[in-house]
Amino acid sequence: MDKETLIGGRPPIVTVVGHIDHGKSTLLDYIRKSNVVENEAGGITQHLSAYQASHRNAIGEHLITFLDTPGHEAFAAMRSRGLRVADVAILIVSSEEGAKPQTLEALKLIQEAKIPFVVAFTKIDKPASNLERAKMSMLEHQIFLEGMGGDVPWVAVSGKTGEGIPELLDLILLAAELEGISADPSAPGRGLVIEAHVDPKRGSTATLMVQDGTLLSGEFVVAGSAFAPVRIMENFLGKPIKSAAPGTPVRIVGFSALPQVGEQWHAVETKKEAEAEIAASRMPRAAGAKTEEVEGVVVLPLVIKSDMSGVGDAILHELDKLQQKIDQTLPTGRQVEVRVVSRGVGAITEGDVKVAGAGKTPGIIIGFNVKVESPARELAERMGVVVETFDVIYKLAEWLGAEAEKRRPRAQVDELIGAAKILKFFSASKGRVVIGGRVEEGFITENAEVKIMRRDLELGRGKITSLQTQKAQTKKVEQGQEFGAQLKLDIEPAPGDRLEAFEVQFK
C-alpha cells in the first residue's frame, strides 16, 4: 500500500450517527471488511467502536478514522461524545423509513457540535427502498439537501453491495479538507477518553482518541484523577503498537483508576509528573447529600454494574425516563424513587450486594454484560436483594420498570360486593351479634368482611361467621333473599342500618 495522504497532518475523525436499525453498523462493516453486526447482542451496537479504514481516490490513499455509535435513544451520551471528538459526521437515514426520532436527535447533536455532516441514505438494495420519499422526509424536518434547496451533501448507499460507498468516502474527505483540520504530530499526545472498562485479567482499560500530537510507548497518560504508563498500547485491531499519531484510536491498559468517559487526557514523560498533576487536581470532597426517605415514598436502592463505563450513561438515561413515568402515573404520596446508590464496571460482587441491601428496602442490582460472582449471588438471596443481568438495553429498561411497579406502595381499597338492610336485631354477647336482614344489592357470603353503616356514618367493622336462609346453613345469599347471620362485631346494629360486605384490594 502506498503511504497514506493525510489531511492537515492526520486522518479525519468521522462519527456515524442515526436512528436505531437504519444500517450504520452494516455500512461500516462493509467499509472495514469485518463483521460486527452478527456479534452484537440484540442486533444493535451498544458500545462506541473506533477503527480506521483506507480509501483510494484520484489523489492517493487516505486513512479515515471512524467512530460508530449506538442508535438506541438511551445512548445519547455516547453519540454526544463521539461528535465532540469528530471532524465530520455521517447522518445515517434508511431509504425505507426516512427521518425518525433518533435521526432528529442525532442532527441536533451534530448542530451542537458545529461540525459538517453528510447524509447517507442506506438500504437502497432493499425492495421497500424509496429514496425520493426519504429525501422528502428530511425536507419536512427542515434538513435541506443539495438539489433540494440546500447545501447538505448526500449519497445513496448499500452496506450489502457497497454501492455508493466510494462516493460517500470522497464526500467525507472533501468535507474534512474544507473544515481545515490540523494537527502537530511532534507535540505531546492529547485527546478524549471515549470508553473505559475493567478487564478481568488486565485491569482498568480505556479507549482513547488521539486528537493532536503523538502518544509514545514509555510515556504516561493523565486523565482526570487517573494515570497509566504507556506500556500496553493497542490499535483498533488489538495489535500492540509503539506510537499513536493524531487521529488514531488506541487502547491503553493499566490505569491507576478507571478514567471518566469524556475526560480530556494528555501525555507526560514521567510517572512523577503524572502523580504530581493528579495530586494537584484533587480537591476535598463536599459532604454527601442526605439520603433520608421521604414519607409516603418507597426508596428503591439501585446498583448498576456494566462492562463499559459509557453503558452506565445509557442505563442512567433509561432510569431518568422511568422515574418521570413513575412520577406522572402514580398519585402523590404513593410513589417509588429508584435511587442509584452505586455505579461501576466489572463483575457483581459481595460488596455491591451489601450496598444494595443496606437501606430500609432491599434493593436491586442490574448488570449489563457482566457476570455475577457466586458469593454475591448467595448473599443476595439471604438479604433479599434482586440481581438481574442483561445484554440488551431496552430489555433492561422494560424489566426495571416492571420491578419498580411491583415495589410501589399500594393503596387499600374496599371493593363493595353486596349490601343488605338489617331488619331485626336478635342478640349480642361477647363480641357476637345475631341479626336478620335482606340483601338489596349484589350478594353476601360467609366469612365476608362487613361494615355497618347508619346513613353515611360507619359504625364499625366485623365479619360474618355464620349465615342462614330459610333456617338452613348456607355459604352465600343472593340479592332479594332474606337471611339470618351471626357477626363478629363490637357494636350493636339497629333495624334500618345497612350491612355492606366488601373485599380488600390493593391498587
Buried (B, 14 or more C-beta within 10 A) or exposed (E): EEEBBBBBBBBBBBBBBBBBBBBBBBBBBBBBEEEBBEEBBEEBBBBBBBBBBBBBEEEEEBBBBBBBBBBBBBBBBBBBBBBBBBBBBBBBBBBBBBBBEBBBBBBEBBEEBEBBBBBBBBBBBBEEBBBEEBBBBBBEEEBEBEEEEBEBBBBBBBBBEEBBBBBBBBBBBBBBBEBEBEBEBEEBBBBBBBBBBBBEEEBBBBBBBBBBBBBBBEBBBBBBBBBBBBEBBBBBEEEEBEBBBBBBBBBBBBBBBBBBBBBEBBBBEEEEBBBEBBEEEEEEEEEEEEEEEEEEBBBBBBBBBBBBBBBBBBBBBBBEBBBEEBEEEBEEEBBBBBBBBBBBBBBBBBBBBBBBBEBEBBBBBBBBBBBBBEEBBEBBEEBEBBBBBBBBBBEBBBBBBEBBBEBBEEEEEBEEBBBBBBBEBEEBEEEBBBBBBBBEBBBBBBEBBBBBBBEEEEBBBBBBBBBBBEEEEBEBBEBEBBBBBBBBBEBBBEEEBBBBBBEEEEE
